[in-house]
């Protein structure tokens, strides 16, 4: 990711690869960022080779022959990768475990299509190339991850649902050009059980709803920005791009964002690019004037991420365009992961009483209070005590049509690596077959074996361990996912 000069092939196509691995192969990606680096600094080093700009690492447990063929396909399109021959301790910032689902705004979503084409991300990821498949804000639901508004003309009545979508479903919002300042200034009444409530869509700026001083300075009231800009927070995930993107931000009606003079940015916002010599500070605003800013909606970590990037169109072939689009994709993958962590799935009965709550990616057995499914040494058969646990799980799977399961089976470290990988796959198959025999549709179950690559303790090769500790590693996990075509928000029993 740190190769120079940056091109669409070596700097944007990697996002297409990451999307492919997350969406089609269930790979969990490690995002490596050195927390102490300066702008364009080194994240880690292998012998004489430096890695910069937030490398994506695929754990060795996923590197099957099939996956290596997939990676080679992307390498032929310009992605540059390296195989790490030995284990290393790397500064992992976060993991990526879900493929984002972008939803383009019906108004001007077409401006963003160039981003996805440059990265090689397929149309199915963003609703395709026909605006009939895109959405307006009031159509957004729990299974839409990111709403993309390039150069939109938002109005309160048509966009007020973003307020609730960001809070309830942790939906992430990206706005380009003057869509950001226009959105921040929208306010109005909404129906309430007793009295009408005034809300304002000031996701990133402070101020009380409906007050004249809340929101941002309208784009038609301030002057353009004055590059060069300051690129801040080099260890932030959104800031993982090489060089400066200044020239990508000098087109369109909105080239800088200011909070109103009696107002300020919310305290938790991340100001990635700012103009230290902004021409309207302090006359119109106390600043800072931002070119790229993001944060949780209303500064609440339980809400989805919101990001504003100025300029009508940041796409193009030059390094500055590549850097600007990289910021967009960095935010996208990070925002989707944040949504997965915060979006709670409520399991309720018909009386609307909560049975339990879980997230996509959780082990559902743990949420049900069921002890892990363990296997005997060198065997893949489902034990009798495990069958009783699986019967409970099968009942839930049949009661909730929306549920999907990914079975992840493991071994202890005894026997060689290739044998254990095969044994763990046999355990997946045996578990899957038993659930199917209990009435769970085969289409609701996926899975793969991980061999000995992800122990729950320190019992790795050549480490003396008790039989009890070895047994803990001979396990299957049942990772929760949701069929978005059926899921409406809560799961009723």
C-alpha positions as CSV (number, residue, x, y, z in Angstrom):
1,X,0.0,0.0,0.0
2,X,3.0,2.3,0.3
3,X,4.5,2.0,-3.2
4,X,5.2,5.2,-5.0
5,X,4.1,6.5,-7.3
6,X,0.6,5.6,-6.2
7,X,-1.6,4.3,-9.1
8,X,-5.1,2.8,-9.4
9,X,-3.5,-0.6,-9.8
10,X,-1.2,-0.6,-6.7
11,X,-3.1,1.6,-4.4
12,X,-6.9,1.2,-5.2
13,X,-7.1,-2.3,-6.6
14,X,-6.1,-3.6,-3.1
15,X,-9.5,-2.5,-1.8
16,X,-11.1,-4.6,-4.5
17,X,-9.1,-7.6,-3.3
18,X,-10.1,-6.9,0.3
19,X,-13.7,-6.6,-0.7
20,X,-13.5,-9.9,-2.6
21,X,-11.9,-11.8,0.3
22,X,-14.4,-10.4,2.8
23,X,-17.5,-10.9,0.7
24,X,-16.8,-14.2,-1.1
25,X,-14.3,-16.1,1.1
26,X,-15.0,-15.0,4.7
27,X,-11.4,-13.9,5.3
28,X,-10.7,-11.8,8.4
29,X,-8.2,-9.1,7.4
30,X,-5.7,-7.6,9.8
31,X,-5.2,-3.8,9.2
32,X,-1.6,-3.0,10.3
33,X,-0.9,0.7,11.3
34,X,2.0,1.9,13.4
35,X,0.4,4.1,16.2
36,X,3.6,6.2,16.5
37,X,4.4,7.0,12.9
38,X,4.5,10.3,11.2
39,X,2.9,11.1,7.8
40,X,3.9,8.4,5.3
41,X,6.0,6.8,8.0
42,X,6.9,3.1,8.4
43,X,4.3,0.7,9.8
44,X,6.7,-2.3,9.9
45,X,9.9,-3.7,8.3
46,X,10.8,-7.1,6.9
47,X,14.6,-7.4,6.5
48,X,15.3,-4.4,4.3
49,X,11.8,-3.7,3.0
50,X,9.6,-1.0,4.6
51,X,5.8,-1.2,4.7
52,X,3.8,2.0,4.9
53,X,0.3,3.4,4.5
54,X,-1.7,0.8,6.4
55,X,-1.0,-2.7,5.0
56,X,-3.7,-5.3,4.9
57,X,-2.6,-8.7,6.2
58,X,-4.3,-12.1,5.4
59,X,-3.6,-14.6,8.2
60,X,-1.9,-17.8,7.1
61,X,-4.9,-19.9,8.3
62,X,-6.9,-18.6,5.3
63,X,-4.2,-19.3,2.6
64,X,-5.7,-22.3,0.9
65,X,-4.9,-23.1,-2.7
66,X,-8.1,-21.6,-3.8
67,X,-7.4,-18.3,-2.0
68,X,-3.9,-18.2,-3.4
69,X,-5.4,-18.3,-6.9
70,X,-7.7,-15.5,-6.0
71,X,-4.8,-13.4,-4.7
72,X,-2.7,-14.1,-7.9
73,X,-5.7,-12.9,-10.0
74,X,-5.6,-9.6,-8.2
75,X,-1.8,-9.4,-8.4
76,X,-2.2,-9.7,-12.2
77,X,-4.3,-6.6,-12.0
78,X,-1.6,-4.6,-10.2
79,X,-2.0,-5.5,-6.5
80,X,1.4,-5.9,-4.9
81,X,1.7,-8.4,-2.1
82,X,4.4,-10.3,-0.1
83,X,4.3,-13.6,1.7
84,X,5.6,-13.5,5.2
85,X,7.6,-16.7,5.7
86,X,7.8,-16.4,9.5
87,X,5.4,-15.3,12.2
88,X,5.7,-11.6,13.2
89,X,4.2,-9.4,15.9
90,X,2.7,-6.5,14.0
91,X,0.8,-3.4,15.2
92,X,-2.7,-4.4,14.2
93,X,-5.0,-1.4,14.5
94,X,-8.2,-3.4,13.9
95,X,-9.6,-6.4,12.0
96,X,-11.9,-6.2,9.1
97,X,-14.5,-9.0,9.0
98,X,-17.5,-7.7,6.9
99,X,-17.7,-6.5,3.3
100,X,-19.3,-3.1,3.2
101,X,-22.6,-2.6,1.5
102,X,-22.6,0.9,-0.1
103,X,-25.9,2.5,-1.0
104,X,-25.8,5.3,-3.5
105,X,-28.0,8.4,-3.3
106,X,-30.5,8.5,-6.1
107,X,-29.8,12.3,-6.6
108,X,-26.2,12.3,-7.6
109,X,-24.8,8.9,-6.7
110,X,-23.3,8.5,-10.2
111,X,-20.4,10.7,-9.2
112,X,-19.1,8.0,-6.9
113,X,-19.2,5.2,-9.5
114,X,-15.7,6.1,-10.6
115,X,-14.3,5.2,-7.2
116,X,-15.6,1.7,-7.4
117,X,-14.5,1.2,-11.0
118,X,-11.0,2.3,-10.1
119,X,-10.8,-0.2,-7.2
120,X,-12.4,-3.1,-9.2
121,X,-15.3,-3.4,-6.7
122,X,-18.3,-5.0,-8.4
123,X,-21.7,-3.3,-9.0
124,X,-23.4,-5.6,-6.5
125,X,-21.5,-3.9,-3.7
126,X,-23.2,-0.5,-4.3
127,X,-26.5,-1.2,-6.1
128,X,-25.2,-1.4,-9.6
129,X,-25.0,1.2,-12.3
130,X,-28.7,2.0,-12.7
131,X,-30.1,4.7,-10.4
132,X,-33.3,2.7,-10.2
133,X,-31.4,0.4,-7.8
134,X,-30.1,3.2,-5.6
135,X,-32.0,4.7,-2.7
136,X,-33.3,7.8,-1.1
137,X,-32.7,8.3,2.7
138,X,-36.2,7.2,3.7
139,X,-35.6,3.8,2.0
140,X,-32.5,2.9,4.1
141,X,-32.7,0.0,6.5
142,X,-30.7,-2.2,8.8
143,X,-28.8,-4.0,6.0
144,X,-27.6,-0.8,4.3
145,X,-24.1,0.0,5.7
146,X,-23.0,3.2,4.1
147,X,-25.1,5.9,2.4
148,X,-23.1,7.8,-0.3
149,X,-24.2,11.4,-1.1
150,X,-21.8,13.1,-3.6
151,X,-22.9,16.7,-4.3
152,X,-26.5,16.1,-3.2
153,X,-29.1,18.8,-2.4
154,X,-30.5,17.4,0.9
155,X,-33.8,18.7,2.3
156,X,-35.2,18.1,5.8
157,X,-38.3,16.2,4.7
158,X,-36.4,13.9,2.4
159,X,-33.3,13.3,4.5
160,X,-34.5,13.4,8.2
161,X,-34.5,9.6,8.2
162,X,-30.6,9.8,8.3
163,X,-30.9,11.0,11.8
164,X,-32.6,7.8,12.9
165,X,-30.8,5.4,10.6
166,X,-27.4,6.6,12.0
167,X,-28.6,6.1,15.5
168,X,-30.8,3.0,15.3
169,X,-28.9,0.9,12.7
170,X,-25.5,2.5,13.0
171,X,-25.7,3.5,9.4
172,X,-22.6,5.4,8.1
173,X,-23.0,8.6,6.0
174,X,-20.6,10.1,3.5
175,X,-21.2,13.5,1.9
176,X,-19.2,15.2,-0.8
177,X,-19.0,18.8,-1.9
178,X,-21.7,21.1,-0.3
179,X,-23.9,18.1,0.7
180,X,-22.1,18.1,4.0
181,X,-22.8,21.8,5.0
182,X,-26.3,21.6,3.6
183,X,-27.0,18.4,5.6
184,X,-25.6,19.9,8.9
185,X,-28.0,22.9,8.6
186,X,-31.2,21.0,8.1
187,X,-33.6,21.0,11.0
188,X,-37.4,20.6,11.6
189,X,-40.1,19.0,13.8
190,X,-40.8,15.3,13.9
191,X,-43.8,13.6,15.3
192,X,-43.6,12.4,18.9
193,X,-46.0,10.6,21.1
194,X,-46.7,13.8,23.1
195,X,-45.1,16.9,21.7
196,X,-43.3,17.5,18.4
197,X,-39.5,17.3,18.7
198,X,-37.1,19.5,16.9
199,X,-34.1,17.6,15.4
200,X,-31.1,18.8,13.4
201,X,-28.8,16.8,11.2
202,X,-25.7,18.4,12.6
203,X,-23.8,15.1,12.9
204,X,-20.3,16.6,13.2
205,X,-20.9,20.1,14.5
206,X,-22.1,21.2,17.9
207,X,-25.1,23.3,18.8
208,X,-28.7,22.9,19.8
209,X,-31.2,21.8,17.2
210,X,-32.9,24.6,15.4
211,X,-30.8,27.4,16.8
212,X,-29.6,29.9,14.3
213,X,-25.9,29.5,15.4
214,X,-25.9,25.7,15.0
215,X,-24.5,24.0,11.9
216,X,-22.0,25.1,9.3
217,X,-21.3,28.2,7.3
218,X,-23.3,27.8,4.0
219,X,-21.0,27.2,1.0
220,X,-22.2,30.4,-0.8
221,X,-21.2,32.6,2.2
222,X,-17.5,31.8,2.4
223,X,-14.4,31.9,0.2
224,X,-12.5,28.9,-1.2
225,X,-9.7,27.3,0.8
226,X,-6.0,28.1,0.4
227,X,-3.7,25.1,-0.1
228,X,-1.3,23.7,0.8
229,X,-3.2,21.9,3.6
230,X,-2.2,20.2,6.8
231,X,-2.6,16.4,6.8
232,X,-3.1,15.4,10.4
233,X,-3.5,12.2,12.5
234,X,-1.1,10.0,10.4
235,X,-2.0,6.8,12.5
236,X,-5.7,7.2,12.0
237,X,-7.2,4.5,9.7
238,X,-8.8,7.1,7.3
239,X,-5.4,8.9,6.9
240,X,-3.7,5.8,5.4
241,X,-2.8,7.3,2.0
242,X,0.5,8.4,0.6
243,X,1.4,12.0,-0.2
244,X,-1.0,14.9,-0.3
245,X,-4.4,15.0,-1.9
246,X,-4.7,18.8,-2.0
247,X,-5.2,19.3,-5.7
248,X,-8.1,16.8,-5.7
249,X,-10.1,19.1,-3.5
250,X,-10.0,22.3,-5.5
251,X,-13.1,21.9,-7.7
252,X,-16.8,22.3,-7.1
253,X,-18.9,24.6,-5.0
254,X,-17.6,23.5,-1.6
255,X,-13.9,23.4,-1.0
256,X,-13.7,23.9,2.7
257,X,-16.1,23.4,5.7
258,X,-16.5,25.8,8.6
259,X,-18.6,25.6,11.8
260,X,-20.6,28.8,12.3
261,X,-18.8,31.5,14.3
262,X,-20.7,30.9,17.5
263,X,-20.4,27.1,17.0
264,X,-17.6,24.5,16.9
265,X,-16.9,21.0,15.6
266,X,-17.9,18.2,17.9
267,X,-15.1,17.3,20.3
268,X,-14.7,13.8,19.1
269,X,-14.4,14.6,15.4
270,X,-11.2,13.5,13.5
271,X,-9.9,16.5,11.4
272,X,-7.8,14.6,8.9
273,X,-7.1,17.5,6.5
274,X,-7.4,21.2,7.5
275,X,-6.5,24.6,6.1
276,X,-4.3,26.4,8.7
277,X,-4.5,29.6,6.6
278,X,-8.3,29.5,5.9
279,X,-9.3,32.9,4.6
280,X,-12.5,33.3,6.6
281,X,-11.0,32.6,10.1
282,X,-11.8,34.4,12.3
283,X,-14.2,36.7,10.5
284,X,-16.9,34.0,9.7
285,X,-15.8,31.1,11.9
286,X,-13.3,30.2,14.6
287,X,-12.5,27.2,12.5
288,X,-10.7,25.1,11.9
289,X,-11.6,25.0,8.3
290,X,-11.7,21.3,7.3
291,X,-11.2,19.6,4.0
292,X,-11.8,16.1,5.3
293,X,-13.4,15.4,8.7
294,X,-15.2,12.4,10.2
295,X,-16.6,11.1,13.5
296,X,-19.4,9.2,15.1
297,X,-22.8,10.9,14.5
298,X,-23.5,13.4,17.3
299,X,-20.2,12.3,19.0
300,X,-21.9,9.1,20.3
301,X,-19.7,6.0,19.8
302,X,-22.9,3.9,19.5
303,X,-23.8,5.8,16.3
304,X,-22.5,5.1,12.8
305,X,-19.5,7.1,11.3
306,X,-20.1,10.2,9.3
307,X,-17.5,11.7,6.9
308,X,-17.4,14.8,4.8
309,X,-14.9,15.3,1.9
310,X,-15.1,18.6,0.0
311,X,-15.0,19.0,-3.9
312,X,-17.4,18.0,-6.5
313,X,-15.4,15.1,-7.8
314,X,-12.2,13.7,-6.2
315,X,-11.7,10.9,-8.8
316,X,-8.9,10.8,-11.4
317,X,-5.6,9.2,-12.2
318,X,-3.1,11.5,-10.5
319,X,-1.5,10.7,-7.1
320,X,-3.6,13.4,-5.4
321,X,-6.8,11.7,-6.7
322,X,-5.6,8.3,-5.6
323,X,-4.9,9.6,-2.1
324,X,-8.4,11.2,-1.9
325,X,-10.1,8.0,-3.0
326,X,-8.0,6.0,-0.6
327,X,-9.4,8.1,2.2
328,X,-12.9,7.3,1.0
329,X,-12.3,3.5,1.0
330,X,-10.4,3.6,4.3
331,X,-13.4,5.2,5.9
332,X,-15.8,2.8,4.1
333,X,-14.2,-0.4,5.4
334,X,-13.6,1.0,8.8
335,X,-17.2,2.3,9.1
336,X,-18.6,-1.1,8.0
337,X,-16.6,-2.8,10.8
338,X,-17.8,-0.2,13.4
339,X,-21.4,-0.8,12.3
340,X,-20.9,-4.6,12.8
341,X,-19.6,-4.1,16.3
342,X,-22.3,-1.6,17.4
343,X,-25.4,-2.9,15.5
344,X,-27.1,-5.1,18.1
345,X,-29.5,-7.8,16.9
346,X,-32.3,-8.2,19.3
347,X,-33.8,-11.7,19.7
348,X,-37.4,-11.2,21.1
349,X,-40.5,-13.2,21.7
350,X,-43.9,-12.3,20.5
351,X,-44.5,-10.2,23.6
352,X,-41.5,-8.1,22.6
353,X,-39.5,-9.3,25.6
354,X,-35.8,-9.5,25.0
355,X,-34.4,-13.1,25.0
356,X,-30.8,-12.1,24.2
357,X,-28.8,-9.7,22.0
358,X,-25.9,-10.4,19.6
359,X,-23.9,-8.9,16.9
360,X,-23.0,-10.2,13.4
361,X,-19.7,-12.1,14.0
362,X,-20.6,-13.3,17.5
363,X,-20.5,-17.0,18.5
364,X,-24.2,-17.7,19.0
365,X,-23.5,-20.6,21.3
366,X,-21.8,-18.2,23.7
367,X,-24.9,-15.9,23.5
368,X,-27.2,-18.8,24.2
369,X,-25.1,-19.8,27.2
370,X,-24.2,-23.1,25.7
371,X,-20.8,-24.7,26.4
372,X,-18.4,-24.9,23.4
373,X,-18.6,-27.9,21.1
374,X,-15.5,-30.0,21.6
375,X,-14.0,-33.0,19.8
376,X,-12.0,-36.0,20.8
377,X,-8.3,-36.2,19.8
378,X,-7.8,-37.1,16.1
379,X,-11.6,-37.5,15.5
380,X,-14.2,-35.6,13.7
381,X,-17.4,-37.3,14.9
382,X,-19.9,-35.2,16.8
383,X,-19.9,-36.4,20.5
384,X,-23.2,-37.4,22.1
385,X,-23.1,-34.5,24.5
386,X,-22.4,-32.1,21.7
387,X,-25.5,-33.4,19.8
388,X,-27.8,-32.1,22.6
389,X,-26.2,-28.7,22.3
390,X,-26.6,-28.8,18.5
391,X,-30.3,-29.7,18.8
392,X,-30.8,-26.4,20.7
393,X,-29.0,-24.5,18.1
394,X,-30.9,-26.2,15.3
395,X,-34.2,-25.2,17.0
396,X,-33.1,-21.6,16.9
397,X,-32.0,-21.8,13.3
398,X,-35.4,-23.1,12.3
399,X,-37.3,-20.6,14.4
400,X,-35.4,-17.6,12.9
401,X,-35.3,-17.8,9.1
402,X,-33.1,-14.7,9.0
403,X,-30.2,-16.5,10.8
404,X,-27.1,-17.7,8.9
405,X,-24.3,-19.7,10.5
406,X,-20.6,-20.0,9.6
407,X,-19.0,-23.0,11.3
408,X,-15.4,-22.6,12.2
409,X,-13.7,-25.7,13.4
410,X,-10.2,-26.1,14.9
411,X,-7.7,-28.7,16.1
412,X,-5.0,-28.8,18.8
413,X,-1.4,-28.5,17.7
414,X,-0.5,-32.2,17.8
415,X,0.1,-33.8,14.3
416,X,1.4,-31.8,11.4
417,X,-0.2,-28.6,10.0
418,X,-1.6,-30.0,6.8
419,X,-3.2,-33.0,8.6
420,X,-4.8,-30.8,11.1
421,X,-6.2,-28.5,8.4
422,X,-7.9,-31.5,6.8
423,X,-9.1,-32.8,10.1
424,X,-10.7,-29.5,11.0
425,X,-12.5,-29.4,7.7
426,X,-13.9,-32.9,8.4
427,X,-15.2,-31.5,11.7
428,X,-17.0,-28.7,9.9
429,X,-18.6,-31.2,7.5
430,X,-19.7,-33.6,10.3
431,X,-21.2,-30.6,12.3
432,X,-22.9,-29.3,9.2
433,X,-24.4,-32.7,8.3
434,X,-25.7,-33.1,11.8
435,X,-27.5,-29.7,11.8
436,X,-29.0,-30.5,8.4
437,X,-30.2,-33.8,9.8
438,X,-32.0,-31.8,12.5
439,X,-33.9,-29.8,9.8
440,X,-31.6,-26.8,9.3
441,X,-31.5,-25.9,5.5
442,X,-28.1,-26.4,4.0
443,X,-28.3,-22.9,2.4
444,X,-28.1,-21.4,5.9
445,X,-24.8,-23.0,6.8
446,X,-21.3,-22.2,5.6
447,X,-18.0,-23.2,7.2
448,X,-14.3,-24.0,7.0
449,X,-11.6,-25.6,9.0
450,X,-8.7,-23.6,10.5
451,X,-6.5,-26.4,11.6
452,X,-4.3,-25.5,14.5
453,X,-3.8,-21.8,13.5
454,X,-6.1,-20.1,16.0
455,X,-5.7,-21.7,19.5
456,X,-7.6,-20.2,22.4
457,X,-4.5,-20.7,24.6
458,X,-0.7,-20.9,24.2
459,X,-0.7,-24.6,23.3
460,X,1.2,-24.2,20.0
461,X,3.8,-26.5,18.4
462,X,6.4,-27.8,20.8
463,X,4.7,-26.2,23.8
464,X,4.0,-28.7,26.7
465,X,0.3,-28.7,27.6
466,X,-2.2,-30.7,29.6
467,X,-4.9,-32.7,27.9
468,X,-7.5,-30.2,29.3
469,X,-5.8,-27.3,27.5
470,X,-5.4,-29.3,24.3
471,X,-9.1,-30.2,24.3
472,X,-10.1,-26.5,24.5
473,X,-8.6,-26.0,21.1
474,X,-10.4,-28.9,19.5
475,X,-13.6,-26.9,19.1
476,X,-16.2,-25.5,16.7
477,X,-17.5,-22.0,16.7
478,X,-20.8,-20.9,15.3
479,X,-20.6,-17.4,13.9
480,X,-23.8,-15.4,13.5
481,X,-24.7,-13.7,10.3
482,X,-28.0,-12.4,8.8
483,X,-29.9,-12.8,5.6
484,X,-30.7,-9.2,4.8
485,X,-33.4,-10.2,2.4
486,X,-35.4,-11.4,5.4
487,X,-34.2,-9.4,8.3
488,X,-36.2,-6.4,9.5
489,X,-34.5,-5.3,12.7
490,X,-35.7,-7.6,15.4
491,X,-35.9,-11.4,15.4
492,X,-39.2,-12.8,16.7
493,X,-39.5,-16.2,18.2
